[in-house]
Amino acid sequence: MTKELETKPRGKSRLRSEIVEAMRGLHKVGAVSDRDLEKTTLRMLGRDALPKVEPMSPAEIAAVRERAGVSQAVLAGFMNVAVNTLSQWERGERQPTGAALKLLNVVKHNGLDALR
């Protein structure tokens, strides 16, 4: 099996990719509006197609901040959370969820500049 075949989506994932590609093609020729493209694509993909955000341990959160080279106050400011909240995450007293967890993952993978 070639490497190209190994990386192609299979099953539902393949079907979703083909739907998205078809919608982009229709958009390109003017048959689908920008609004319809966004709405239809998300509806057809479904929630399970959205990227999953893995929980982070207190040590991972502290490591993300340290790799960024900033204090708790600076990272908290970038994330629009209280310094105490970030401190509690790093101590394991609370767990980040939702948008906060997503932002931590963005900083982990793309650095602090991704939030500028």
C-alpha positions in Angstrom: 0.0 0.0 0.0 1.4 3.4 -0.9 1.8 6.2 1.6 -0.8 8.3 -0.2 -3.4 5.6 0.2 -2.6 5.2 3.9 -3.4 8.9 4.7 -6.7 9.1 2.8 -9.8 9.3 5.0 -12.0 6.2 5.2 -15.7 5.6 5.7 -17.7 8.5 7.1 -14.6 10.7 7.2 -14.0 10.1 3.5 -17.7 10.9 2.7 -17.5 14.1 4.8 -14.3 15.2 3.0 -16.0 14.6 -0.4 -19.1 16.6 0.7 -17.0 19.5 1.8 -14.9 19.4 -1.4 -18.1 19.3 -3.5 -19.5 22.3 -1.6 -16.3 24.2 -2.1 -16.4 23.5 -5.8 -20.0 24.8 -5.9 -19.0 27.9 -4.0 -16.1 28.5 -6.4 -18.4 28.6 -9.4 -21.0 30.8 -7.6 -23.7 28.2 -7.0 -23.4 28.4 -3.2 -23.0 31.6 -1.2 -20.4 32.2 1.5 -23.1 31.9 4.2 -24.5 28.7 2.8 -21.1 27.2 2.4 -20.3 27.8 6.1 -23.7 26.7 7.3 -24.0 23.7 5.1 -20.4 22.5 5.7 -20.8 22.6 9.5 -24.2 20.9 9.4 -23.0 18.1 7.1 -19.8 17.5 9.1 -21.5 17.3 12.4 -20.0 17.8 15.9 -17.9 14.6 15.8 -15.9 16.1 12.9 -14.7 19.0 15.0 -11.2 18.7 16.5 -11.2 17.2 20.0 -9.5 19.1 22.7 -7.6 16.8 25.1 -7.6 17.7 28.9 -4.3 19.0 30.3 -2.7 18.1 33.6 -1.6 20.8 36.0 2.1 20.0 35.0 1.2 20.4 31.3 -0.5 23.7 31.9 2.6 25.0 33.8 4.9 23.7 31.1 2.9 25.5 28.4 3.2 28.7 30.3 6.9 28.2 31.0 7.6 27.3 27.3 5.9 30.6 26.4 8.3 32.3 28.8 5.6 34.3 30.6 4.2 34.7 34.1 0.8 33.4 35.3 -0.4 37.0 35.1 0.6 37.4 31.5 -0.8 34.1 30.3 -4.0 34.8 32.3 -4.3 38.2 30.6 -3.9 36.7 27.1 -6.6 34.1 27.9 -8.9 36.7 29.6 -9.1 34.7 32.8 -8.2 35.6 36.4 -4.7 35.0 37.6 -6.1 33.0 40.5 -7.9 30.7 38.0 -4.7 30.0 36.1 -3.0 29.4 39.4 -5.7 26.9 40.4 -5.3 25.0 37.1 -1.6 24.7 37.7 -2.1 23.5 41.2 -4.8 21.0 40.1 -7.5 22.6 42.2 -9.6 23.3 39.1 -9.6 22.0 35.5 -9.8 24.3 32.4 -12.8 23.5 30.2 -14.4 24.9 27.0 -12.8 27.9 25.4 -10.1 28.1 28.1 -8.9 24.6 27.4 -9.0 25.2 23.7 -6.8 28.4 24.1 -4.3 26.5 26.2 -4.1 23.9 23.4 -3.6 26.6 20.9 -0.7 28.1 22.9 0.7 24.6 23.4 0.8 23.9 19.7 1.3 27.3 18.2 2.8 29.5 20.9 1.6 32.6 22.6 1.7 34.7 19.4 -1.3 32.8 18.2 -3.4 34.7 20.7 -2.3 38.2 19.6 
